[in-house]
Amino acid sequence: MTESSRPRDTDRKTRVHLTPYDRTKFLLLFVLVFFILVWAAMADNPLLTFADGVREIAESKTWLIFLFGVEIIRQLHFALAELLAPYHGIWVKYFAFVDRTLHRLSDWNRFRLSRVVKSLIFVALLAVVLGAIYKETPIKALFFAPKALWSALPMLGQLLFAVFFIIIQFGALFWFLSRGGIDTYFPDDIRTRFSDVWGQDHVLNRIRENLLFLESPESIEKHGGYVPGGLLLWGPPGTGKTLMAESMAGETGKPFVFVDPGAFNNMFFGVGVLKVKSLFRKLRKLALRYGGVVVFFDEADSLGNRGISTQTQRNTPAIFGDSCHGGEYLSPTTAQLLMKDSFVAGTAGGGGGGMGTLQALLTELSGLKKPRGFFNRIVRRALGMRPKLPPKYRILVVMATNMPEALDEALLRPGRIDRMYRVGYPSKAGRVRTYEGYLEKVSHSLTSEEIDKLATITPYATGATIKDTINEALIMAIRNGRTSITWTDVIKAKQLKELGPSEDVEYIERERHAVAVHEACHGVMAYLVRHHMSIDLATIEKGSDYLGMVASIPPDDQFTRWKSEYEADILVSLASLAGERIFFGGDNSSGVSGDLESATTIASFMEGHWGMGSTVSSHASNRRFEVGAPGGGKPRDAKDDSKALRIALADRIEDNLAGLLSKSEEIINLNRQKVLSLAHALESFKTISGEDVIAVMEGGVGPLVDGRPYQVNENIAAIEKYHQSAAAAHLAHQKPEVAIPVFSA
């Protein structure tokens, strides 16, 4: 048999019973004031008896008797409603308009109005009592209250007051330290709207739903639900997370509170906790006053972690100054794998806000419905009464981070952070809209086709990078004496932002040729075998961390990768090693180190994770569930088996790479003419576009390079002769005897 639960207050057929304190507090107050007035009258006239004093005050203070009677009638009404269900039902049926009228006021107004009325009643009664004591008018008597209080305190009381004053000084000091790092913007201060956020429509559509509940919480609460109060926006930097949070406040017309990432970092322990409590105290006031508030924690990982592993970059060969910048011609997924592999876990570091600050934040996020106020929590509980619950606070907590894995799980649980949205790289349509939005703010001559092409060749551009690229293009135009942006300005700005400024150095002839051949091998291989990527540019201009590069981009937004595509990536990576050995008599430079690392990384994942090798087992599972685990053998056997698995995996990776290297050598040998032609174009122009590469390969005309001379046999023979001279100079460490040939269109 199921026991019945205690009925809710809303399910009762009678009124909720008042506590003895709520039943008698005003009656006791009126009685206390009455007898204080009687005592004052007897003190002024020693001949006056107590009965005469009561009679005199009753005749002169009839308003006090009237208030006492009104309170008795009110309490009788409450008592009948608590005991008699029919009486309570009649009152609710015919006089409910009273409650409806009061509830038309917002929670903030009703809360403040009740406090003002109670304060006025207390001050009025205090003024009457002081007036009777000092024989002055009630208003004037109020100004004697501080003096009377001090004189009435004994010496011990004065000492206690001095100690209390010192405590106040310390409290003021910590209050001062807890200021700062929190900026409040009121509705008129925020001009950002959803129309100012481009390229993230799928996220904005979900956010609009949250704002709908913030504006009209009854639409979900009347059906038994609750308003989601926490949002987490996570994704790469520059994708518009902060702009989205600002637009939320602009759309709702609510105050927007911005919390600085380092606001809770303090040298004194406990100041961060005070800041958290002060922040949410302000949020509650703003929520009641304006009907809601949006608070935004930027870089939430600086506060919301208990101590994560820091990331320390290794000195991998790929970042050596004498290596090829292999990552630029890799597909985005491969580049991410290399970047992930180039970071290793360091020592555990404490969270930016500290444990106490995080715990205070967790408490505030989940404790918004707990009773507030000293008298409500302390005095009422001391008198055995149930504290009154506060009004509903409409607080929308928005957090942004690019490291969601660093956030504490307790922070992300429902009830604190109810919804998590990934703000990723915008799609091509989003990039087009973003480019159009920023180009509308400047003068330009770009056509819609050029904007579409620009969005295609910048597949992982964020709103921040797009804005910066357009601004850099404008700077280039102004530097050249123009005020309108052209297509050339945008392309140059894109290359500058992606590659950085090239170093003003000149290669010696033999090294220039070697770098050109190295990059030409990448370019020819990418043109021949990698159809899922398009060549963006090729250069032999030295940068901060590369000697040259062939950068590729995906022509479409693609979210899956295939074995054939990864094999093409490996062929492009190994083309430099194969080409240097072919063109320089079996010799190769250290510049292939980054290429070998990228090829090995891809092959490792193909063999051990993606099922693209000679076996189908997952190396990740083998590492997680070691052979010889409990029930499967001795620990020593597990180590031996694990070592054997790693050796077997390494052998399979090496076999795969060796086979692809042979294939790469075969392709380079078959296309020797194309490699030398592209190397000549690179030596002649240093930096060329992907269209120029195609022009060399197909004998067409590109924006910079005319590829038709590379189809003439005499020119090919001249290029071969120049290469033989450069290769001989390479072995002898001398200057080539043959100058680089120059062709006319």
Stockholm file with secondary structure:
# STOCKHOLM 1.0

chainA/1-745         MTESSRPRDTDRKTRVHLTPYDRTKFLLLFVLVFFILVWAAMADNPLLTFADGVREIAESKTWLIFLFGVEIIRQLHFALAELLAPYHGIWVKYFAFVDRTLHRLSDWNRFRLSRVVKSLIFVALLAVVLGAIYKETPIKALFFAPKALWSALPMLGQLLFAVFFIIIQFGALFWFLSRGGIDTYFPDDIRTRFSDVWGQDHVLNRIRENLLFLESPESIEKHGGYVPGGLLLWGPPGTGKTLMAESMAGETGKPFVFVDPGAFNNMFFGVGVLKVKSLFRKLRKLALRYGGVVVFFDEADSLGNRGISTQTQRNTPAIFGDSCHGGEYLSPTTAQLLMKDSFVAGTAGGGGGGMGTLQALLTELSGLKKPRGFFNRIVRRALGMRPKLPPKYRILVVMATNMPEALDEALLRPGRIDRMYRVGYPSKAGRVRTYEGYLEKVSHSLTSEEIDKLATITPYATGATIKDTINEALIMAIRNGRTSITWTDVIKAKQLKELGPSEDVEYIERERHAVAVHEACHGVMAYLVRHHMSIDLATIEKGSDYLGMVASIPPDDQFTRWKSEYEADILVSLASLAGERIFFGGDNSSGVSGDLESATTIASFMEGHWGMGSTVSSHASNRRFEVGAPGGGKPRDAKDDSKALRIALADRIEDNLAGLLSKSEEIINLNRQKVLSLAHALESFKTISGEDVIAVMEGGVGPLVDGRPYQVNENIAAIEKYHQSAAAAHLAHQKPEVAIPVFSA
#=GR chainA/1-745 SS CCCCCCCCGGGCSSCCCCCHHHHHHHHHHHHHHHHHHHHHHHHHCTTCCHHHHHHHHHHHCHHHHHHHHHHHHHHHHHHHHHHCHHHHHHHHHHHHHHHHHHHTSCHHHHHHHHHHHHHHHHHHHHHHHHHHHHTSCHHHHGGGHHHHHHHHSCHHHHHHHHHHHHHHHHHHHHHHHTCCSEEEECGGGCCCCGGGCCSCHHHHHHHHHHHHHHHCTHHHHTTTCCCCCEEEEESSTTSSHHHHHHHHHHHHTCCEEEECTTTTCCSSTTHHHHHHHHHHHHHHHHHHHHSCEEEEETTGGGTSCSCEEEEEECCCGGGSTTSCCGGGGSCHHHHHHHHHHTEEEEEEECCSSHHHHHHHHHHHHHCTTSCCSHIIIIIHHHTTCCCCCCCCCCEEEEEEESCGGGSCHHHHSTTTSCEEEECCCCCHHHHHHHHHHHHTTSCBCCCHHHHHHHHHSCTTCCHHHHHHHHHHHHHHHHHTTCSSBCHHHHHHHHHHHHHCCCCCCCCCHHHHHHHHHHHHHHHHHHHHHCCSSEEEEEECCCCSSCSCEEEEECSSCCCCCCHHHHHHHHHHHHHHHHHHHHHTTTCCCGGGHHHHHHHHHHHHHHHHTSSCSSCCCCHHHHHHSCTTCTTSSCHHHHHHHHHHHHHHHHHHHHHHHHHHHHHHHHHHHHTHHHHHHHHHHHHHHSEEEHHHHHHHHHTCBCSSCBCGGGGCHHHHHHHHHHHHHHHHHHHHTSCCSSCCCCCCC
#=GC SS_cons         CCCCCCCCGGGCSSCCCCCHHHHHHHHHHHHHHHHHHHHHHHHHCTTCCHHHHHHHHHHHCHHHHHHHHHHHHHHHHHHHHHHCHHHHHHHHHHHHHHHHHHHTSCHHHHHHHHHHHHHHHHHHHHHHHHHHHHTSCHHHHGGGHHHHHHHHSCHHHHHHHHHHHHHHHHHHHHHHHTCCSEEEECGGGCCCCGGGCCSCHHHHHHHHHHHHHHHCTHHHHTTTCCCCCEEEEESSTTSSHHHHHHHHHHHHTCCEEEECTTTTCCSSTTHHHHHHHHHHHHHHHHHHHHSCEEEEETTGGGTSCSCEEEEEECCCGGGSTTSCCGGGGSCHHHHHHHHHHTEEEEEEECCSSHHHHHHHHHHHHHCTTSCCSHIIIIIHHHTTCCCCCCCCCCEEEEEEESCGGGSCHHHHSTTTSCEEEECCCCCHHHHHHHHHHHHTTSCBCCCHHHHHHHHHSCTTCCHHHHHHHHHHHHHHHHHTTCSSBCHHHHHHHHHHHHHCCCCCCCCCHHHHHHHHHHHHHHHHHHHHHCCSSEEEEEECCCCSSCSCEEEEECSSCCCCCCHHHHHHHHHHHHHHHHHHHHHTTTCCCGGGHHHHHHHHHHHHHHHHTSSCSSCCCCHHHHHHSCTTCTTSSCHHHHHHHHHHHHHHHHHHHHHHHHHHHHHHHHHHHHTHHHHHHHHHHHHHHSEEEHHHHHHHHHTCBCSSCBCGGGGCHHHHHHHHHHHHHHHHHHHHTSCCSSCCCCCCC
//
